[in-house]
Amino acid sequence: MKTLTILGIVALMMLLVLPGAVMAADVTVSGSILPDAPVAAFSASPIFGAQTLTVFFTDSSTPADHIDEWTWEYRVTGTDTWIAFDESTEKHPTQDFDAGYYDIRLTVTNAAGSNTETKLKYIRVSPGPLPLETVKSGTVSGDLYFGAFQPTPFNNQPQNTGVTQEAEFPFAPSGYTSIEWARFYTMVYVAGQDERECVVTVSFDKDGDGNYETVLEDAVTLNTATGGSNGNVWWQGDHINRVYSDYVMFYDVKDLISSGTVKAKVQTVPGASNMDGRIKYLALVVAYNDGDSDEVKYWVNDGHHWVASMATGQTGYATQTLSAGFTDAELKVLHTSSTDAKYTFNGASLIGANPVAPVNYFGLNSWNIKDDITIGSPSTLSYYKDTTYSYKTTIAPLKAIYTAPTADFEADKTNVVIGETVTFTDASTGLVTSWAWDFDNDGTADSNEQNPSWTYNTAGKKTVKLTVSGPLGDNSLTKTDYITVGDASIEVTVSQPTINFGTMAAGQTKTGSTTVSVDVTYGTDWYVTATANNGGYMVSGGTPLTNLFQLSKTDGNGYQNMDVAFSNFLTGDAGVDGSGPAYVRQLIDALDGPGSYSITLTFTGGFEI
């Protein structure tokens, strides 16, 4: 008997030899060697970009040749639910991601067990650029206020040590009845595009007394991990976003306001040694009512729009909803670039901007665009950077103002004769849709035209009344005794009907003067024409002097020979009397003979037709 040990198995073998027979018996022996326990590991490319982002995942788990199963999963960062990849069991899967931040989890399995690797906020997907879009529109009776300030110029703020900036916003110093919408904005600069943590606290003072009752953001750490490229936006929550090295933070404060003046404060402290932490602006937009009959239609466009050099960006406004009659329209643009852009509104260049200075990566432009809005059509603001520097804008509100009607008018003449026609021109302001004219103040409307004409057929002083109406109310203006109607007359007299030159001798120049006076009644603008008899010569018994007789309105110059009429010797306004001097002159020639010479000047008045 022999004892044999194989693989820990003891077998007792007995050898029997039987005559005439040979027999064999087989024994199969098995066992296994386990692989090393798995260690999950993976990488991916790209790990950030704009949506929809296709990401390629590479498994690098060990032992490389002894992984039997892969389970790939993702979840939105900050949530609990894991979702399987479309190719969740592949070794090297591909997965598409929409905008957001994603945690990735890989579980690998082999005979020795399972292992998981989780990477938090590993995939970061931007929705792309964040151009300005309308976030609020409406109608209020008060105003749409937009104030933006950089209390300490950007270049004067300390870097990497923390900054505190405060601003006051007197949005309704005369009071308000209700707030329809209000949003506070601020921008914090972190200098680079990589992860540079900055801790920010935002406080709000509801009544401007310096006591900050509300903390809008309590020591939040800005840490999107990337500022991206190509102007893509990176969100941190629903009210903080980053483009390149700037964070925009915004807060709805409608229910926090209790006074027409409020304050806000922003503080930054280092979260990293290179975080910079300077503040580019504090801004507030408020749409409020004040209980009067005016209307302000408004659009608030915001975003975080970066535009490369030599490129154009734009934003739109639904102004096709506007009706005619707005008295003013204003557009404002806040930019945070080192230099400003060139702007057009509905294709028209915006000139005469009212910028806030100094620039310091902060500018606030304001334009009156009343004449650039086309009724029934939407509007487009375009901005173009024609230099080597890029451009960025975050807020661009627009408002159109409708005021209640205020009646006003003018007449082309106020002194007329019976049967003469007067043309009236409406000069009313506000939203006016109808006109009622009473030309003789008898209580009956004589015309509903905007700019009518009226013929007066009776004499007297006429009182004119205009009533204008619109959806915001009506208003009247009465001008008492505004039009004078009568039989026109003009009387011309002279203060000195006779001028005696006395003895005239050869070589002498004889002069004299009188005053011409004009008395008018009614009529239009008037004039006086001077004429002379004898063909313009002083004559003695039919013999004229050698030189023509002369007349002037001014002493010493401007003399005119009187062989032709002196037109417009005097002129005056309708119904206004007038007077003026008349200077006469006669040059005596050596050839002039003895005699008694005379000439008669006639001053004739008339009315302009």
Residue, then its C-alpha position, 0 to 999 in steps of 0.5 A: m500500500k502506498t500513500l499519494t498526496i495531490l493538491g491537498i487530497v489524500a488518496l489510498m491506492m490499493l494495487l490488485v493484480l488479477p490474473g488475465a485482466v487489466m483495468a485503469a481508473d482516472v482522477t480529474v483534479s481542478g482548482s483556480i487562482l483568483p486575480d487581484a481585486p479590481v481597482a476602478a480608474f478612468s479618465a475622459s476627454p473633453i471634460f468641459g465645453a459647450q452643450t451638447l458635449t460628447v465625452f469619450f471615457t477611457d477605462s484604466s482600471t486594474p488589473a487591466d486584463h481581468i475586469d469582467e464588468w463595467t457599470w458607468e453612471y452619472r448624476v447632476t452635481g448636488t443631486d442623489t439620483w444616478i443615471a446609467f450611461d447609454e453605453s453603461t456596460e462598455k469598457h470605453p463608452t461615449q456619452d452626451f451631456d447637456a448644460g450642467y455639472y455632472d458627477i461620474r461613477l465607474t464600478v468594475t467587477n471581477a471574480a475577486g469583487s467590485n470597486t468604484e471610483t467617483k469623480l465629483k463635478y467632473i464634467r462641466v458643460s456650458p449652455g454656450p454664450l449668454p447673450l442679452e435676452t428680455v427677462k422682464s417686460g411690462t407697463v408701469s405708471g412710475d418709471l423703469y430705473f436703472g442705476a449702475f455704479q463703480p464707487t471706487p474705480f476698478n484700477n484703484q481697488p486693492q488686489n487679492t486682499g478683499v474689497t468692500q463696495e457700497a452704492e446708493f440707489p435713489f430710484a424714486p425720491s418722490g415716492y412710489t405706490s408699488i414695486e412691480w419688479a426689481r433686481f440687484y446685480t454685481m460683478v466680481y473679477v477673479a483675474g484668471q480662467d482657472e479655479r480661483e476661489c473668492v468668497v463673496t457676501v452681498s447685503f441689501d439695505k431696504d430703506g437706505d438708512g445704512n442698516y443692511e437688514t438682508v444678507l442676499e449672499d452669505a459668504v458664498t465661494l465662487n468656484t466654477a472651476t473654469g472660466g471657459s473659453n470663447g465666451n461660454v458661460w458657466w453657471q454656479g446655481d441659478h443666479i451666479n454665472r461666470v464668463y472668463s474671469d468675471y462672475v455676475m451675481f443677481y438677486d430679485v429684491k422686489d419684496l425687500i424694498s421699503s423706500g424710494t432710496v435703497k443701498a447695497k454692499v458687496q464684500t470679497v475676501p480671499g478664497a485663494s491667494n490669487m483670486d483678485g476680488r475686485i468689484k466692477y459694478l453694483a447695479l439696480v433695476v426697478a420697475y415701479n408705479d407712482g399712481d399717476s396717469d403716465e405709462v412707461k412700457y419697458w424691457v429689461n434685457d440681461g445676460h453675460h455676453w462676450v464679443a470678440s474683437m471685430a465681431t458683432g453681438q445683438t439683442g432684441y426688444a418686442t417694440q412691435t407692441l408699442s402704439a404711437g404717441f410716446t413722448d420719449a424712449e431711452l436705451k441704456v447699455l452697461h458694459t465692462s470692457s476696457t474700451d467701449a463698442k460701436y452701437t446701432f439701434n435699428g440700423a441707426s448709429l447711436i451718437g451722443a451717448n452719455p457715458v459714465a467716466p472713467v472707464n475702468y472696465f465699466g461704462l454706462n451709456s444712455w441714448n434717447i432713441k424716440d426717433d429710431i423706433t418704428i411703430g409695429s416693428p421689433s427693435t434690435l440693438s447691435y454692438y460691434k468692437d472694431t479694435t483688438y480688444s474684446y467687449k462685454t455687456t450684461i444689462a441693457p434696458l429700454k423704456a418708452i414713456y407715454t405722458a397724459p395729454t397736455a394741450d397746446f397750439e399756435a396760430d399762423k397769425t393773430n390779427v386778421v381782417i374779416g374773411e381771412t383764414v387762420t391756420f392752427t397748429d397743434a403743439s400738444t404733448g403726451l399721448v393724444t388720439s383726438w382733438a376738439w377745437d372751439f374757435d369762438n368759445d361758444g362751447t361747440a367743437d368746430s373741428n376735430e382735425q389735428n391742424p385745422s384752418w378757420t375763416y373768421n367772418t365777424a369782427g371782434k376778439k376771438t377766444v380759442k379753446l383746444t381739448v385733446s384726449g387720449p387713453l391716459g386722460d384729456n386736457s384743455l387750453t383756452k387762449t382768451d382774445y387770441i385772434t383779433v378780427g376787424d376791418a384792417s386799416i393803416e394810417v401813415t403820418v410824418s412829423q414834419p410835412t415840410i423840409n426847407f433846404g433854404t438857399m442851395a449853392a453849387g457844391q453843397t449837399k443839403t440834408g434834412s429829416t422827418t419821422v414816419s409813423v404808422d398806426v395799424t388796426y387789425g390786418t396782417d404784417w405791414y409795410v410802407t413804400a416811399t415814392a417821389n414825384n417829378g421822376g425823382y428830381m427836385v424841379s423848378g418850373g419844369t427844370p430839374l436839378t442835375n442830381l437825383f433826390q435821395l432817401s435813407k432809413t439811416d443817417g449818413n448811409g444807405y441812401q437810395n435815388m428816388d427815381v424808383a420806389f423805396s420798397n419796405f421803407l418801414t415794416g412791422d408785425a400785424g397789429v403793432d404800430g411802428s415809426g422810423p426816421a426818414y433822412v433826405r439828401q440833395l447834391i447841388d451841381a455847378l450846372d444847376g440854375p437859379g430857381s425855387y426847386s421842390i419835390t414831394l415824397t409820398f409814404t404809402g402803407g400796405f398789408e402783406i397778403 
